[in-house]
Structure formats: structure tokens, C-alpha cells
């Protein structure tokens, strides 16, 4: 056994204390790093949750606007046969020359009903005889032999008008096409 000098003992104690201090520093740094990581994780979690909530608000707002735009769709669909009847009545009354006053009254009521529905977002889909048939935009009721060559595959007659409510088609125009 070697004898320890006073100097060796002091150096040994200093070395032990330095190790303890270094060990405590390492522990302190690791705890700080862990806390920083936890804070970063919580910030990330918060940001994701906030973004998700913003997306939810935007989606529900859009759905609400769409609902308000199309809320009257059922009423509009129920009113379309009434519009059709008015148009038929007007066509029939025009043939009868004696019913001029009746025609004026029916026309006035028809125009008022149509303008009211248009104010609520209803619009007529424009279709004319001779337009090219498109299955995405028209409903073919029947096909007949085309009176002329240039009317093959084109609209010969429009049986019922089509209508849109806003940007959405609520009834496609019913047409007869040439074969």
C-alpha cells in the first residue's frame, strides 16, 4: 500500500467533486433538453389542433352557405309543375282570340310568379331547337327521324324547360332529338 500524501488526498477530493459537478451539469442539461422537447411537442400539437379547428370552421361555414342556397329546392321543385301549367295555359289561350282579357290576367300572374322565383335563385336553362344534344345537360325523352340531315343528333323539340337553382340543376330540360 502506498502512502497517500496530503496533496494526493486533496486532488482526489477535488476530482470527485468535479465529477459530481459535471454529473449534475449533465443531468441539468438533459432535464432542460427534455423540457424543451416537451414544449416543442406541445407547440406542434397546439398548432395542428388550431389548424384543424380553422379547417372545421371553414367547412361548416361553406356547408351552411350551401344549405341556405338550396334550402328552397323542395319548394322550387314543387312550383315547377305550376310554371309548366301556366305556360300551357298561355299557349292555349293565344289560340283563342276571344279570351284576350283572360290571357292578359294569366300572363300577369305567370310573370309575377316567375320573377318571384327568379329572385329566389331559380333560372331557366336555355335550350333551343337545333342545339346539339348533350346527355350531360339534357334529358332525351324520345328520338324521331330528323326532318333534315342537319338536325341529326340535334334537338328537334323542347317538351319541358330545365331549371337551375343557383349553380345546381334541379330539373334537366326534356327534349326530343333527331335520329
N, CA, C and O of each residue as an XYZ file, in Angstrom:
716
protein
N       0.821     -1.161      0.000
C       0.000      0.000      0.000
C       0.869      1.228      0.000
O       1.838      1.375      0.745
N       0.459      2.081     -0.872
C       1.235      3.312     -0.940
C       0.609      4.341     -0.038
O      -0.595      4.380      0.217
N       1.498      5.151      0.415
C       1.026      6.190      1.318
C       0.507      7.350      0.490
O       1.111      7.782     -0.491
N      -0.625      7.823      0.930
C      -1.190      8.973      0.256
C      -0.696     10.209      0.946
O      -0.649     10.318      2.171
N      -0.345     11.101      0.125
C       0.088     12.380      0.678
C      -1.128     13.270      0.784
O      -2.205     13.016      0.243
N      -0.880     14.300      1.500
C      -1.953     15.255      1.687
C      -2.391     15.811      0.341
O      -3.577     16.037      0.101
N      -1.432     16.024     -0.515
C      -1.694     16.584     -1.833
C      -2.544     15.607     -2.647
O      -3.483     16.020     -3.328
N      -2.219     14.323     -2.579
C      -2.988     13.329     -3.333
C      -4.444     13.280     -2.850
O      -5.375     13.162     -3.647
N      -4.613     13.373     -1.538
C      -5.965     13.347     -0.980
C      -6.781     14.545     -1.464
O      -7.954     14.417     -1.816
N      -6.137     15.702     -1.473
C      -6.822     16.918     -1.909
C      -7.194     16.798     -3.393
O      -8.308     17.134     -3.796
N      -6.240     16.312     -4.195
C      -6.522     16.157     -5.634
C      -7.643     15.145     -5.858
O      -8.477     15.321     -6.746
N      -7.656     14.095     -5.058
C      -8.690     13.092     -5.177
C     -10.052     13.680     -4.815
O     -11.045     13.396     -5.484
N     -10.105     14.487     -3.774
C     -11.367     15.103     -3.356
C     -11.853     16.105     -4.420
O     -13.039     16.182     -4.739
N     -10.880     16.869     -4.956
C     -11.238     17.849     -5.992
C     -11.774     17.114     -7.228
O     -12.781     17.522     -7.807
N     -11.106     16.039     -7.625
C     -11.536     15.247     -8.780
C     -12.924     14.684     -8.575
O     -13.739     14.691     -9.497
N     -13.210     14.191     -7.362
C     -14.526     13.636     -7.065
C     -15.590     14.722     -7.154
O     -16.676     14.508     -7.692
N     -15.255     15.894     -6.613
C     -16.215     17.000     -6.640
C     -16.459     17.462     -8.074
O     -17.589     17.795     -8.432
N     -15.410     17.487     -8.898
C     -15.575     17.887    -10.297
C     -16.484     16.894    -11.024
O     -17.330     17.289    -11.826
N     -16.301     15.601    -10.738
C     -17.159     14.582    -11.347
C     -18.615     14.776    -10.924
O     -19.533     14.651    -11.733
N     -18.808     15.085     -9.628
C     -20.163     15.319     -9.145
C     -20.777     16.537     -9.829
O     -21.936     16.516    -10.243
N     -19.966     17.616     -9.941
C     -20.451     18.842    -10.592
C     -20.753     18.561    -12.063
O     -21.790     18.991    -12.568
N     -19.854     17.837    -12.767
C     -20.076     17.502    -14.169
C     -21.319     16.628    -14.329
O     -22.104     16.809    -15.260
N     -21.486     15.685    -13.414
C     -22.642     14.799    -13.466
C     -23.938     15.601    -13.273
O     -24.927     15.388    -13.974
N     -23.905     16.539    -12.292
C     -25.082     17.374    -12.049
C     -25.358     18.259    -13.268
O     -26.523     18.468    -13.607
N     -24.337     18.779    -13.930
C     -24.497     19.627    -15.105
C     -25.109     18.818    -16.242
O     -26.004     19.290    -16.943
N     -24.617     17.591    -16.418
C     -25.151     16.733    -17.463
C     -26.626     16.448    -17.192
O     -27.445     16.486    -18.110
N     -26.964     16.164    -15.940
C     -28.361     15.918    -15.589
C     -29.204     17.166    -15.828
O     -30.317     17.072    -16.344
N     -28.683     18.332    -15.456
C     -29.410     19.578    -15.631
C     -29.629     19.854    -17.116
O     -30.723     20.252    -17.517
N     -28.611     19.648    -17.923
C     -28.735     19.876    -19.359
C     -29.751     18.891    -19.937
O     -30.571     19.281    -20.768
N     -29.716     17.655    -19.528
C     -30.656     16.679    -20.055
C     -32.078     17.031    -19.649
O     -32.989     16.883    -20.465
N     -32.305     17.483    -18.444
C     -33.633     17.866    -17.998
C     -34.102     19.078    -18.809
O     -35.256     19.125    -19.233
N     -33.232     20.040    -19.023
C     -33.590     21.221    -19.825
C     -33.925     20.819    -21.262
O     -34.895     21.299    -21.850
N     -33.103     19.933    -21.807
C     -33.369     19.482    -23.168
C     -34.703     18.738    -23.245
O     -35.466     18.916    -24.194
N     -34.973     17.917    -22.254
C     -36.239     17.184    -22.228
C     -37.420     18.150    -22.140
O     -38.429     17.971    -22.822
N     -37.290     19.156    -21.312
C     -38.368     20.134    -21.186
C     -38.560     20.905    -22.483
O     -39.688     21.183    -22.889
N     -37.446     21.251    -23.133
C     -37.546     21.966    -24.408
C     -38.230     21.086    -25.459
O     -39.053     21.574    -26.234
N     -37.896     19.806    -25.486
C     -38.532     18.886    -26.418
C     -40.026     18.768    -26.132
O     -40.842     18.763    -27.053
N     -40.378     18.674    -24.850
C     -41.786     18.585    -24.476
C     -42.539     19.858    -24.885
O     -43.663     19.786    -25.381
N     -41.922     21.004    -24.677
C     -42.543     22.275    -25.071
C     -42.733     22.299    -26.587
O     -43.782     22.717    -27.076
N     -41.719     21.849    -27.329
C     -41.824     21.830    -28.793
C     -42.937     20.898    -29.247
O     -43.688     21.224    -30.166
N     -43.046     19.744    -28.610
C     -44.111     18.800    -28.937
C     -45.492     19.419    -28.660
O     -46.415     19.280    -29.463
N     -45.618     20.096    -27.523
C     -46.886     20.722    -27.167
C     -47.238     21.850    -28.143
O     -48.401     22.016    -28.509
N     -46.232     22.624    -28.560
C     -46.464     23.691    -29.543
C     -46.941     23.093    -30.861
O     -47.886     23.592    -31.472
N     -46.284     22.024    -31.293
C     -46.663     21.362    -32.534
C     -48.093     20.830    -32.437
O     -48.888     20.984    -33.364
N     -48.405     20.210    -31.313
C     -49.738     19.682    -31.082
C     -50.781     20.806    -31.117
O     -51.851     20.655    -31.706
N     -50.455     21.924    -30.483
C     -51.353     23.073    -30.450
C     -51.585     23.623    -31.856
O     -52.720     23.910    -32.235
N     -50.507     23.770    -32.627
C     -50.632     24.307    -33.980
C     -51.478     23.393    -34.868
O     -52.298     23.870    -35.653
N     -51.281     22.103    -34.742
C     -52.087     21.162    -35.522
C     -53.560     21.241    -35.129
O     -54.443     21.241    -35.987
N     -53.809     21.308    -33.843
C     -55.178     21.401    -33.358
C     -55.829     22.707    -33.831
O     -56.995     22.716    -34.226
N     -55.084     23.786    -33.791
C     -55.592     25.086    -34.241
C     -55.910     25.044    -35.733
O     -56.959     25.528    -36.158
N     -55.013     24.469    -36.525
C     -55.236     24.362    -37.969
C     -56.465     23.493    -38.263
O     -57.269     23.815    -39.138
N     -56.595     22.404    -37.532
C     -57.747     21.520    -37.712
C     -59.048     22.245    -37.376
O     -60.053     22.073    -38.066
N     -59.031     23.048    -36.327
C     -60.219     23.805    -35.943
C     -60.566     24.853    -37.003
O     -61.741     25.053    -37.312
N     -59.569     25.514    -37.554
C     -59.802     26.500    -38.621
C     -60.427     25.825    -39.846
O     -61.359     26.360    -40.446
N     -59.914     24.660    -40.207
C     -60.485     23.910    -41.333
C     -61.934     23.523    -41.050
O     -62.785     23.592    -41.937
N     -62.206     23.123    -39.831
C     -63.571     22.767    -39.423
C     -64.502     23.966    -39.561
O     -65.612     23.839    -40.077
N     -64.047     25.133    -39.099
C     -64.877     26.340    -39.208
C     -65.166     26.680    -40.665
O     -66.300     27.009    -41.014
N     -64.151     26.603    -41.512
C     -64.336     26.910    -42.933
C     -65.317     25.931    -43.573
O     -66.196     26.329    -44.338
N     -65.157     24.644    -43.250
C     -66.016     23.615    -43.838
C     -67.472     23.807    -43.402
O     -68.380     23.730    -44.230
N     -67.700     24.056    -42.115
C     -69.073     24.236    -41.644
C     -69.691     25.517    -42.203
O     -70.888     25.552    -42.489
N     -68.893     26.558    -42.358
C     -69.401     27.793    -42.956
C     -69.826     27.552    -44.393
O     -70.884     28.013    -44.819
N     -68.999     26.826    -45.144
C     -69.331     26.520    -46.544
C     -70.594     25.660    -46.618
O     -71.464     25.902    -47.455
N     -70.692     24.663    -45.747
C     -71.874     23.802    -45.735
C     -73.130     24.595    -45.401
O     -74.198     24.347    -45.959
N     -72.995     25.542    -44.496
C     -74.127     26.382    -44.113
C     -74.595     27.251    -45.268
O     -75.794     27.381    -45.515
N     -73.635     27.847    -45.974
C     -73.971     28.688    -47.129
C     -74.661     27.845    -48.197
O     -75.656     28.272    -48.782
N     -74.131     26.647    -48.451
C     -74.753     25.751    -49.433
C     -76.171     25.370    -49.013
O     -77.074     25.284    -49.845
N     -76.351     25.148    -47.731
C     -77.675     24.787    -47.218
C     -78.659     25.929    -47.436
O     -79.795     25.702    -47.852
N     -78.228     27.154    -47.157
C     -79.125     28.298    -47.370
C     -79.456     28.477    -48.846
O     -80.577     28.843    -49.198
N     -78.476     28.219    -49.707
C     -78.710     28.374    -51.147
C     -79.715     27.361    -51.664
O     -80.537     27.681    -52.524
N     -79.656     26.152    -51.150
C     -80.520     25.092    -51.678
C     -81.658     24.716    -50.732
O     -82.346     23.721    -50.960
N     -81.862     25.494    -49.682
C     -82.929     25.170    -48.728
C     -84.295     25.232    -49.384
O     -85.210     24.505    -48.998
N     -84.431     26.091    -50.362
C     -85.725     26.250    -51.012
C     -85.896     25.303    -52.203
O     -86.860     25.434    -52.957
N     -84.989     24.366    -52.377
C     -85.044     23.470    -53.533
C     -86.351     22.678    -53.580
O     -86.944     22.535    -54.649
N     -86.802     22.168    -52.452
C     -88.052     21.390    -52.435
C     -89.241     22.247    -52.858
O     -90.105     21.795    -53.610
N     -89.277     23.481    -52.372
C     -90.368     24.375    -52.743
C     -90.301     24.687    -54.234
O     -91.323     24.709    -54.921
N     -89.094     24.925    -54.723
C     -88.929     25.226    -56.151
C     -89.376     24.043    -57.012
O     -90.073     24.223    -58.010
N     -88.972     22.841    -56.622
C     -89.379     21.652    -57.379
C     -90.895     21.489    -57.379
O     -91.474     21.050    -58.373
N     -91.536     21.839    -56.270
C     -92.987     21.743    -56.196
C     -93.662     22.809    -57.066
O     -94.783     22.608    -57.534
N     -92.986     23.935    -57.284
C     -93.569     25.025    -58.065
C     -93.363     24.861    -59.571
O     -94.071     25.486    -60.359
N     -92.410     24.035    -59.976
C     -92.130     23.881    -61.406
C     -93.331     23.368    -62.207
O     -93.562     23.874    -63.306
N     -94.105     22.396    -61.723
C     -95.300     21.989    -62.476
C     -96.318     23.131    -62.629
O     -97.024     23.202    -63.634
N     -96.390     24.016    -61.639
C     -97.295     25.161    -61.729
C     -96.833     26.084    -62.864
O     -97.649     26.576    -63.643
N     -95.513     26.312    -62.949
C     -94.976     27.120    -64.049
C     -95.297     26.469    -65.395
O     -95.695     27.148    -66.342
N     -95.121     25.164    -65.470
C     -95.427     24.444    -66.713
C     -96.898     24.607    -67.095
O     -97.222     24.817    -68.264
N     -97.786     24.508    -66.100
C     -99.218     24.664    -66.371
C     -99.535     26.064    -66.872
O    -100.354     26.238    -67.774
N     -98.889     27.054    -66.288
C     -99.094     28.429    -66.759
C     -98.663     28.569    -68.217
O     -99.360     29.191    -69.019
N     -97.518     27.991    -68.554
C     -97.035     28.076    -69.937
C     -98.011     27.386    -70.901
O     -98.286     27.902    -71.985
N     -98.528     26.223    -70.500
C     -99.507     25.523    -71.339
C    -100.781     26.350    -71.505
O    -101.352     26.433    -72.592
N    -101.212     26.962    -70.391
C    -102.421     27.788    -70.450
C    -102.213     28.977    -71.378
O    -103.093     29.321    -72.167
N    -101.056     29.597    -71.282
C    -100.764     30.741    -72.156
C    -100.752     30.315    -73.622
O    -101.281     31.024    -74.478
N    -100.152     29.164    -73.915
C    -100.142     28.676    -75.298
C    -101.553     28.386    -75.798
O    -101.878     28.674    -76.950
N    -102.373     27.828    -74.949
C    -103.756     27.500    -75.331
C    -104.592     28.773    -75.502
O    -105.385     28.872    -76.439
N    -104.419     29.731    -74.615
C    -105.205     30.963    -74.671
C    -104.820     31.797    -75.895
O    -105.670     32.493    -76.450
N    -103.561     31.740    -76.324
C    -103.139     32.500    -77.500
C    -103.877     32.045    -78.749
O    -104.090     32.830    -79.673
N    -104.263     30.792    -78.775
C    -105.014     30.275    -79.926
C    -106.447     30.808    -79.945
O    -107.055     30.931    -81.008
N    -106.979     31.120    -78.768
C    -108.353     31.607    -78.652
C    -108.344     33.136    -78.668
O    -107.910     33.765    -77.703
N    -108.814     33.724    -79.744
C    -108.775     35.182    -79.908
C    -109.796     35.893    -79.019
O    -109.615     37.069    -78.704
N    -110.861     35.207    -78.610
C    -111.903     35.846    -77.810
C    -111.477     36.057    -76.354
O    -112.064     36.892    -75.667
N    -110.475     35.326    -75.870
C    -110.091     35.371    -74.457
C    -108.891     36.293    -74.226
O    -107.975     35.941    -73.483
N    -108.891     37.452    -74.848
C    -107.756     38.386    -74.730
C    -107.565     38.875    -73.290
O    -106.433     38.956    -72.813
N    -108.643     39.196    -72.606
C    -108.549     39.689    -71.221
C    -108.070     38.586    -70.284
O    -107.286     38.834    -69.368
N    -108.546     37.373    -70.522
C    -108.113     36.234    -69.703
C    -106.619     36.008    -69.912
O    -105.883     35.764    -68.957
N    -106.181     36.089    -71.152
C    -104.764     35.902    -71.467
C    -103.900     36.931    -70.754
O    -102.837     36.589    -70.236
N    -104.332     38.166    -70.718
C    -103.572     39.223    -70.042
C    -103.450     38.929    -68.542
O    -102.387     39.125    -67.951
N    -104.542     38.460    -67.932
C    -104.524     38.144    -66.494
C    -103.610     36.970    -66.188
O    -102.815     37.019    -65.249
N    -103.725     35.922    -66.978
C    -102.881     34.734    -66.770
C    -101.407     35.094    -66.987
O    -100.536     34.654    -66.235
N    -101.139     35.895    -68.016
C     -99.767     36.318    -68.296
C     -99.191     37.140    -67.150
O     -98.027     36.977    -66.785
N    -100.002     38.014    -66.590
C     -99.566     38.839    -65.465
C     -99.213     37.970    -64.255
O     -98.174     38.166    -63.624
N    -100.083     37.014    -63.938
C     -99.821     36.110    -62.801
C     -98.578     35.264    -63.067
O     -97.751     35.080    -62.174
N     -98.445     34.751    -64.284
C     -97.285     33.930    -64.657
C     -95.984     34.725    -64.505
O     -95.013     34.229    -63.935
N     -95.969     35.939    -65.008
C     -94.757     36.765    -64.932
C     -94.407     37.100    -63.488
O     -93.231     37.123    -63.125
N     -95.397     37.354    -62.681
C     -95.153     37.658    -61.266
C     -94.579     36.436    -60.542
O     -93.626     36.559    -59.773
N     -95.155     35.267    -60.787
C     -94.649     34.033    -60.175
C     -93.218     33.757    -60.629
O     -92.353     33.433    -59.814
N     -92.977     33.885    -61.920
C     -91.643     33.629    -62.461
C     -90.611     34.607    -61.899
O     -89.506     34.197    -61.544
N     -90.952     35.879    -61.814
C     -89.995     36.865    -61.283
C     -89.716     36.623    -59.798
O     -88.591     36.818    -59.337
N     -90.733     36.200    -59.052
C     -90.535     35.892    -57.631
C     -89.587     34.710    -57.464
O     -88.686     34.741    -56.626
N     -89.793     33.677    -58.261
C     -88.923     32.502    -58.181
C     -87.499     32.839    -58.644
O     -86.528     32.319    -58.093
N     -87.376     33.700    -59.646
C     -86.047     34.110    -60.115
C     -85.313     34.908    -59.046
O     -84.092     34.801    -58.926
N     -86.039     35.706    -58.266
C     -85.412     36.446    -57.172
C     -84.860     35.504    -56.113
O     -83.896     35.832    -55.421
N     -85.467     34.346    -55.990
C     -85.019     33.340    -55.011
C     -83.932     32.428    -55.573
O     -83.504     31.490    -54.900
N     -83.482     32.696    -56.800
C     -82.347     31.944    -57.349
C     -82.673     30.993    -58.479
O     -81.773     30.332    -58.995
N     -83.923     30.901    -58.879
C     -84.305     29.992    -59.957
C     -83.968     30.634    -61.299
O     -84.219     31.823    -61.502
N     -83.404     29.854    -62.212
C     -83.129     30.357    -63.556
C     -83.433     29.260    -64.570
O     -83.284     28.070    -64.295
N     -83.862     29.697    -65.749
C     -84.218     28.778    -66.822
C     -82.941     28.368    -67.552
O     -82.071     29.200    -67.806
N     -82.834     27.082    -67.890
C     -81.715     26.603    -68.704
C     -82.113     26.833    -70.160
O     -83.124     26.306    -70.627
N     -81.326     27.609    -70.860
C     -81.647     27.971    -72.244
C     -81.363     26.787    -73.174
O     -80.237     26.298    -73.261
N     -82.408     26.347    -73.860
C     -82.299     25.280    -74.847
C     -83.165     25.693    -76.029
O     -84.314     26.099    -75.856
N     -82.611     25.586    -77.223
C     -83.374     25.965    -78.419
C     -83.381     24.812    -79.409
O     -82.521     23.932    -79.372
N     -84.351     24.836    -80.279
C     -84.412     23.831    -81.336
C     -83.188     24.006    -82.224
O     -82.827     25.123    -82.593
N     -82.556     22.888    -82.560
C     -81.355     22.935    -83.397
C     -80.060     22.894    -82.610
O     -78.992     22.751    -83.204
N     -80.121     23.014    -81.276
C     -78.911     22.883    -80.459
C     -78.438     21.437    -80.487
O     -79.233     20.518    -80.685
N     -77.154     21.245    -80.289
C     -76.597     19.898    -80.239
C     -77.012     19.234    -78.937
O     -76.945     19.844    -77.869
N     -77.440     17.980    -79.031
C     -77.846     17.228    -77.842
C     -76.618     16.842    -77.039
O     -75.625     16.370    -77.593
N     -76.690     17.047    -75.722
C     -75.630     16.659    -74.796
C     -76.301     15.928    -73.642
O     -77.120     16.504    -72.926
N     -75.953     14.660    -73.466
C     -76.601     13.839    -72.430
C     -76.331     14.356    -71.021
O     -77.087     14.053    -70.098
N     -75.257     15.139    -70.841
C     -74.959     15.691    -69.520
C     -75.875     16.869    -69.177
O     -76.095     17.163    -68.002
N     -76.408     17.540    -70.200
C     -77.193     18.747    -69.966
C     -78.666     18.618    -70.339
O     -79.467     19.489    -70.000
N     -79.030     17.545    -71.030
C     -80.404     17.378    -71.492
C     -80.902     15.982    -71.158
O     -80.120     15.047    -70.987
N     -82.221     15.861    -71.069
C     -82.838     14.551    -70.877
C     -83.645     14.232    -72.130
O     -84.648     14.882    -72.425
N     -83.186     13.222    -72.856
C     -83.868     12.835    -74.094
C     -85.082     11.993    -73.749
O     -84.965     10.942    -73.120
N     -86.243     12.462    -74.163
C     -87.476     11.727    -73.913
C     -87.701     10.712    -75.019
O     -88.098      9.575    -74.764
N     -87.441     11.135    -76.253
C     -87.624     10.243    -77.387
C     -86.764     10.713    -78.557
O     -86.243     11.827    -78.573
N     -86.638      9.807    -79.545
C     -85.937     10.142    -80.783
C     -86.913      9.961    -81.935
O     -87.690      9.007    -81.977
N     -86.850     10.892    -82.855
C     -87.696     10.782    -84.044
C     -86.806     10.947    -85.267
O     -85.704     11.486    -85.162
N     -87.270     10.490    -86.418
C     -86.469     10.713    -87.624
C     -86.304     12.219    -87.872
O     -87.270     12.979    -87.804
N     -85.092     12.624    -88.154
C     -84.809     14.045    -88.357
C     -85.466     14.527    -89.648
O     -85.356     13.866    -90.681
N     -86.152     15.677    -89.602
C     -86.792     16.211    -90.811
C     -85.763     16.587    -91.880
O     -86.052     16.493    -93.073
N     -84.575     17.010    -91.469
C     -83.500     17.338    -92.408
C     -82.205     16.712    -91.916
O     -82.093     16.340    -90.748
N     -81.237     16.598    -92.801
C     -79.948     15.980    -92.458
C     -79.202     16.759    -91.372
O     -78.546     16.163    -90.519
N     -79.303     18.080    -91.404
C     -78.545     18.883    -90.441
C     -79.116     18.796    -89.022
O     -78.468     19.268    -88.089
N     -80.289     18.219    -88.825
C     -80.878     18.078    -87.486
C     -80.612     16.719    -86.845
O     -81.127     16.447    -85.761
N     -79.821     15.859    -87.487
C     -79.491     14.563    -86.881
C     -78.590     14.801    -85.667
O     -77.574     15.492    -85.744
N     -79.000     14.202    -84.541
C     -78.234     14.358    -83.296
C     -78.460     15.704    -82.627
O     -77.774     16.052    -81.666
N     -79.416     16.449    -83.133
C     -79.711     17.770    -82.572
C     -81.112     17.759    -81.955
O     -81.895     16.832    -82.159
N     -81.396     18.804    -81.207
C     -82.686     18.916    -80.531
C     -83.749     19.363    -81.539
O     -83.602     20.386    -82.209
N     -84.820     18.573    -81.629
C     -85.927     18.870    -82.532
C     -86.995     19.688    -81.802
O     -87.543     20.646    -82.347
N     -87.280     19.285    -80.549
C     -88.337     19.955    -79.797
C     -87.987     19.929    -78.304
O     -87.326     19.006    -77.830
N     -88.435     20.944    -77.579
C     -88.255     21.018    -76.128
C     -89.615     20.788    -75.490
O     -90.530     21.596    -75.653
N     -89.746     19.668    -74.753
C     -91.029     19.333    -74.134
C     -91.222     20.054    -72.803
O     -92.306     20.565    -72.523
N     -90.165     20.095    -71.977
C     -90.208     20.802    -70.693
C     -88.916     21.574    -70.523
O     -87.834     21.089    -70.855
N     -89.043     22.772    -70.005
C     -87.868     23.591    -69.739
C     -87.081     23.002    -68.578
O     -87.634     22.325    -67.710
N     -85.793     23.269    -68.579
C     -84.947     22.881    -67.462
C     -84.706     24.083    -66.571
O     -84.759     25.227    -67.023
N     -84.439     23.814    -65.294
C     -84.240     24.909    -64.343
C     -83.036     24.644    -63.461
O     -82.688     23.501    -63.165
N     -82.404     25.746    -63.047
C     -81.291     25.709    -62.105
C     -81.681     26.498    -60.872
O     -82.424     27.476    -60.954
N     -81.179     26.070    -59.742
C     -81.300     26.831    -58.506
C     -79.888     27.189    -58.103
O     -79.141     26.349    -57.602
N     -79.526     28.438    -58.323
C     -78.134     28.841    -58.143
C     -77.303     28.203    -59.241
O     -77.566     28.421    -60.423
N     -76.305     27.421    -58.866
C     -75.466     26.728    -59.845
C     -75.877     25.280    -60.020
O     -75.291     24.567    -60.835
N     -76.861     24.835    -59.279
C     -77.259     23.427    -59.280
C     -78.486     23.206    -60.165
O     -79.478     23.929    -60.060
N     -78.407     22.214    -61.026
C     -79.541     21.872    -61.891
C     -80.558     21.095    -61.060
O     -80.235     20.070    -60.460
N     -81.796     21.601    -61.034
C     -82.828     20.889    -60.274
C     -83.785     20.146    -61.204
O     -84.506     19.249    -60.767
N     -83.792     20.520    -62.493
C     -84.552     19.756    -63.476
C     -83.898     19.973    -64.845
O     -83.727     21.103    -65.302
N     -83.543     18.865    -65.473
C     -82.943     18.940    -66.801
C     -84.033     19.168    -67.835
O     -85.155     18.691    -67.664
N     -83.721     19.890    -68.906
C     -84.720     20.083    -69.955
C     -85.026     18.759    -70.660
O     -84.119     17.997    -70.997
N     -86.305     18.503    -70.875
C     -86.717     17.276    -71.563
C     -86.886     17.620    -73.034
O     -87.639     18.524    -73.397
N     -86.160     16.870    -73.882
C     -86.106     17.209    -75.306
C     -86.365     15.991    -76.175
O     -86.250     14.846    -75.737
N     -86.719     16.277    -77.421
C     -86.846     15.256    -78.467
C     -85.675     15.498    -79.400
O     -85.413     16.631    -79.803
N     -84.958     14.402    -79.748
C     -83.794     14.572    -80.613
C     -84.009     13.874    -81.958
O     -84.784     12.925    -82.073
N     -83.303     14.371    -82.960
C     -83.402     13.818    -84.301
C     -82.493     12.622    -84.469
O     -81.391     12.587    -83.922
N     -82.950     11.648    -85.222
C     -82.194     10.411    -85.421
C     -81.691     10.308    -86.828
O     -81.032      9.329    -87.178
